């Protein structure tokens, strides 16, 4: 499965909903399809909440991806994405 994106509205965050959704989705895929593994991909280093969720799901880091940015206007200052 490619391209699945989800989010949880702020009032339901920090209650374990995100991890539960990932866990249940994984269990459903394993039971009803031929998929044996699932992958959480492209969790930015600016998103420590999702990094923590992945760690709590007993995941293994299999690769690290990088995003590069090109500033078309070289006069503008570069600002890193804020921590979410």
C-alpha positions in Angstrom: 0.0 0.0 0.0 1.5 3.3 -1.0 0.3 6.8 -0.2 -1.7 6.4 2.9 -1.7 9.5 5.0 -3.6 10.1 8.2 -3.9 12.6 11.0 -5.6 13.0 14.3 -7.3 16.3 15.3 -5.6 18.1 18.2 -8.2 17.3 20.9 -7.7 13.5 20.3 -3.9 13.7 20.2 -1.7 12.4 23.0 -4.2 9.7 23.8 -2.6 6.9 21.9 -5.0 7.1 18.9 -2.2 7.5 16.3 -0.4 4.4 17.5 -3.7 2.4 17.8 -4.6 3.3 14.2 -1.3 2.2 12.9 -1.3 -1.0 15.0 -4.9 -2.0 14.0 -4.2 -1.1 10.3 -1.2 -3.4 10.4 -3.1 -6.2 12.0 -5.9 -5.9 9.4 -3.5 -5.9 6.5 -1.7 -9.0 7.8 -5.0 -10.8 8.3 -6.8 -9.9 5.1 -4.0 -9.5 2.6 -0.6 -11.1 1.6 1.3 -8.2 3.2 3.7 -9.4 5.9 5.3 -6.1 6.8 4.2 -2.5 6.9 6.4 0.6 6.7 6.2 4.0 8.3 8.0 6.3 5.9 9.3 9.8 5.8 8.8 10.8 9.4 10.6 14.2 9.5 13.1 14.9 12.3 10.9 17.9 13.1 8.1 15.6 14.1 9.2 14.0 17.4 5.6 12.9 18.2 5.5 10.5 15.2 9.1 9.4 15.9 8.0 8.4 19.5 4.9 6.6 18.1 7.1 4.6 15.8 9.5 3.7 18.6 6.6 2.6 20.8 5.4 0.3 18.1 8.7 -1.6 18.3 9.8 -0.6 14.8 13.2 -1.0 13.1 14.9 1.8 11.2 15.7 0.3 7.8 16.7 3.5 6.0 16.9 7.2 6.5 15.6 9.6 3.8 16.6 13.2 3.2 14.7 16.1 1.8 16.7 18.8 0.0 15.6 22.3 -0.4 16.6 24.8 -3.1 16.1 28.4 -2.4 15.2 30.1 -5.7 15.7 33.5 -4.1 19.2 33.3 -2.6 18.6 36.6 -0.8 16.0 35.1 1.5 17.1 33.5 4.7 16.7 29.8 5.1 14.4 28.8 8.0 14.3 25.2 9.1 10.8 23.7 9.6 9.7 24.3 13.2 9.4 21.3 15.6 5.7 20.2 15.6 
